[in-house]
Amino acid sequence: MKQLCLISISLFFLTCYSQTSKLYVGTYTKGNSKGIYQLNFNTETGKLSDLKLAIPIDNPSFLTYSPDRKHLYSTNGSESGFISSYKIQSDGSLFLLTRVSSMGTGPCHISINKEGTKVAVSNYRGGTIAIYPVNKDGSLAEASQVFDHNIKERESHAHSALFFNDELFVADLGRNAVYQYILKDDAYTLKSDAIIKVKGNPGPRHFKLTKNGNFIYLINEYGATITTIKRTKKGFKEIDEDSTLEPGFTEFNKCADIHISEDERFVYGSNRGENTIAVFERNTKNGKLNKIQSMPVQGSWPRNFAIDPTGKFLLVANLRTENIAVFSIDKKTGTLAYLHDFKAPEPICLLF
């Protein structure tokens, strides 16, 4: 009987633990926020709880994990520009390991390669991309490479960079281009001037690649569009462009973030202004998109958003209303349904 009770208790705690996922919140610290926050997310109900300050630090606006999830990295947007590395403690709090120059002003995006050996930082105001070696203890060394995208004719606003195998892709909002760097002899070199020629001034901001790297989905801040880019034997080409806005919407809008569902059947993008998440069905054969929903975010100025580890929920960081809105995802149709929201100070980035 005693053994059965112990087994029941163990199963209870195991079930409770498996239903809880840690969520980190990157913020601005201009008003109510003090740094990076942590929350518990119930993957069965979609409920958020137990808001705690993981570490007090200035403007940790974008976050990423190490592949083993033992360390976390952030940009720290300031006039000087820094990035920070942290060790994740057993209670979820963060211990600062290193704080190094971002090699440009206005760092706005940070990513890490799948091996966990290199970090890339995009500096929006500085127009530079910096590459950092990751030390064995998870801390960051000083930048090993810095790429200045500014040219005499046009100011750069590097907005995001992502690793894919031995490639590094960079979206430059200022120069309206996506660049491709290739890793050779442990250093990255620019392969081409731009992988596609964009029209007008759409402002490439964030992007995602499919798992096989054959398609890139690029959200354009000014153009309120998603550009679909296909890899070919000769390079890359644009095959599709879709508006993120509802027909007839003419007010001020800036797009922000983009994500692909785990099964790659749906693509989601955020609209600041219309204050919606645009939902697209993706043709898994030819890669093209078809817009199927515009879901109000139950707040104002949605920045980044995240899909939870189960793929059942989508969470949106609404900066101006200082709330995180939670939506359920219909896995068959990809559409969203609003569930509830949770108050959080100056949320910018959500990281599961």
N, C-alpha and C positions, 0 to 999 in steps of 0.2 A: 504493500500500500504506500509506504514511504517513498519507494522507488518510482511508483506511478506519479506521485505528487511532484517529485523533482523533475520528472520528464515533462509533465504538464506545464510547470513553471518555466522550464527551459524553452519549450515550444512557444509559450506566450511571449517571452522576451525576444525570441528569435523573430517571431512574426511582427512584433511592434517595431523592432529594429529594421527589418526588411522593408517596412512601409514608410520609413523616414529617410529622406535624403537631405543632405546639407546644401544650402543655397548661400552663396556669397554675393554681396551687393556692393558694387563699386559706385562711388558717389562724387559729386562736387562738394567742397566744404566751404561754400560761400555763405551759408546760412545756418541751417539746423543740423547738418551732418558733421561728424567728427572724424570720419575715416571709412574703413571697410567694415561692413556689418555682416553678421551671419544669421541665418534663419533656418528653422526646421520646416521641411515640406513633406506633408503626408501624401504619398504617391497613390493612395486609395481614394482619399476624399478631396485632394487638391488644397487642403488647408495649410496656411502658413502660420508659424507660431514662434515664440521665444526669440524675439529680436534682441541681438546682443552686439556690442561693438567688438569686433574681432581684433582691431588694432587702431589706435588713433594715428592718422597720417593725413597729409595734405593732398586733396584732389586726386584720389585714386580712381580715375575715371574709367579705365579699362583693365580687365583682369583676364588671366589665363592660368591653367594648371600645368604642372609638369606631367609627363605621360604616366608616371607612377602615382600621381595625385598626393605626393608627400610635400610638395612645395607649390607656392603660388607666386605669380609675378604681376606687377601693376605698373601702369604709367602713372606719373604724378605731374599733372599739368600745372606748370607755373611759368613765370617769366624766364627762369633759367632752364627748366626742363630736366626732370629726373625720371628714372625707373627704379623700382625696388623689387627685391626678392625676399620671400618669407618662408619660414618653416612652419608647417601646419602642426599645431599641438594636438594632444589627445582630446582636448575639450573643444576643438575647432578654432580656438584663438590663434593668432598669428604672431610669430616671433621674427622681427626684422633681421635679415642676414646682411644684405648689402643695399646701398643706395648709390647709384652711379649716374653720371650725366647721360641724358638721352641724345646728346650731340645735336641738339636743335631745339628750338622753342615750340611749345604746344604739342608735346607727345600725346597722341590720341588713340593709338592702337598698338597692341603687343601680341605676338604669337610665338609659338615654339615648334620646332620640328619634331617628328614622331620619335626620333631617337633621344630627344631631350638634351641635345648637346649644343643647340644654337637657338638664340632668341632674336627676333626681328622687331624693331620699333619704328613706327611711322611718326614723323614730326610734322604736324599740320602747318604751323606758321613758319617753321624753319625750312620746310621743303626737303628734308633729308630722310634717308632710311639708314638705320644703324644696325649692325649685326654684332651680337655678343656671344662669346663662348660661355657655356654653363660649367661651373666647377663641379667636382664630384660631390660636394656637400650641398649642391643645389643653389649655391650663391652665384652671382654674376661677376665675371671679369670685366675689365674695361672693354669698350668697343674695339673689335678687331678690323672692322670695315665700316666706312661711312660713305654713302652715295648721295651726292648733292644733285637734285633734280632741277634746280633752278637754271634757267637759261636767260640770255640777255633779252630775248623777245617776250618771255613769259615767266611769271612767278609760279613756283611749284607749291602745291598743298598736298603732300603725301598723306593719304588718309587711311590706308590699310595695306597689310602685306601678309601673305600666307605661303607656307612651305608646301610643296608637293614633291615627294621623292627628292631628286636632285635639282629641283626647280624652286625658284622663289618668284611669286607674282606680286606686283605692286599696283594698287589703284591710286592714281594721282588726280585729285579733283581739280587742281589748278591748271594742269596741262591737258586735262581731258583725255587721258590715255591710260592704258594698262600695259605695264612693262613686264618682261620676263628675264630673270637672271638664271644662270646655269652654274651649278657647283662643279668646280674642277680644282683638284689639288688643294682641297679644304678652303677654297675661296670662291666667292660668287663674282661672275662677270655678266655684264649686260649682253643679252643675245641679239636683241633687235631694238629699234627705236620705239616701236609700239606694236603690240600684237594685233590691234585693229585700229582703223581710223574712225573716230566717232564724229558725228555731225553736230554742229552748233556748240552749245556750252552746257551739256547735260550734267556735268559734275560727278564723275565716277566716285563712289564713296566706299561701300563694302561689297564683298563678293563671296561666293561659295563655289567650290568645285564638286562635281560628282565624285564618287569613290574611285572610279577608274580614271578620272582626270580628263575625260573626253568632252565635258561641257563645263562652262563657267557661267554663273548667273550673277550679273553685275547690277546693283541698284544705284540709280543716278539721283543725287540729292536735288539738283535744280530741275532736271528734266521730268521728275516724277515718273520714271520708267524703269523697267528691268530689261537689260540687254542680254540676250542669249548668245553665247560664243561657243563655237564648235571647233575642236581640234581636228585638223586634217593632216594629210601626208605632207602638205606644203606649208603648214603652220596653223593659223587660226583664222576663222571668219565669223562675222556676225550673221546669224541666221534668223533672228527674231527680235522684236522690240514691243513691249507691252506696257500700257499705262497702268500705274498703280492707283489712279484716282477714279472715282465715279464719273460718268459722263455728265457734263454740265457744271462740275465743280471748278470755280475760277478764282477762289481765294488763295491767299499765300500758303505755300506748302513746301516743306523740305523732307525728302525721304531720309531714312536713317539706316536701318539694319535689314538683313536678309538671312533666311535659314531654309534648309531643305529638310524634309521629313526623312526619317531613317530609311524608309522603303523607297525614297526618291520619287514618289508619285506626286508630291505636292511641294510648292514653294511659297514662302510667306515673306512679306515685306512691310515695313512700318512707315506710315505717313504722319509727319508732324505738321499740323495745320488742319488737314481733314480729320486728323486724330483717329486713324483707323489702321487695322491690319488688313492688307490686301492678300487674298488667298488665291492661288493659282493651281490648277491641275496641270501636271507635267506629263507630256507624251514621252514615255520611257524609251521609245524607239528613235524618234527624230529629235527629241529634246525640247520641242516647242511648248509654250505655255498658253493656257486659256484661263482667264480670270473668272472665278466662280463666286467670290464673296468679298464684300467690304464690311469688316466687323468693327464697330466703334470700340475704342479702347477703355471707355469708362474713366476717362481722365484727359489730361492735356499734355501734349508734347512728348509722345512716346519715343524714347531713344532706343536702346537695345532691348531685345526680348530673347527668351530662351524656351526651348522645348525640353520638358523634364526627361529623366532617364527612361521612363516607361513609354514615352511617346504619346501619352494620353492627355497631357496638359501643355498649354502654352502660356507663359507668364510675360507680362509687359511692364517695363519700367517707365512710368509716367512722371517726367521730371517736374513739371510746373504744378501739378496737383499732389505731388509727393505721395504717390501710391503705386502699389504693384497689383495689377489686375490679373486674375486667373481665369483662363478659359479651358473648357474641355475640347478635345479634338475628336471628331468622328473619324475613326481610322479608315472607314470605307469611302467616305466622301471628301475628307480633308477639311471640312467646314468647322467653324468654331462656335461655341456657345458660352456666353458669359456665366460665371459661377459666383464670384465674390472678389473683393479686393482687400488689401492690407496696407496700412499706413507705414511709410518708410521715408526717412529723410533724404531728399535730393538724389533719388536713384538714377543711375546712368547705365550700369552694366550688371547683368544677372549671369551668374556662373554656377552651373550644377557640376 
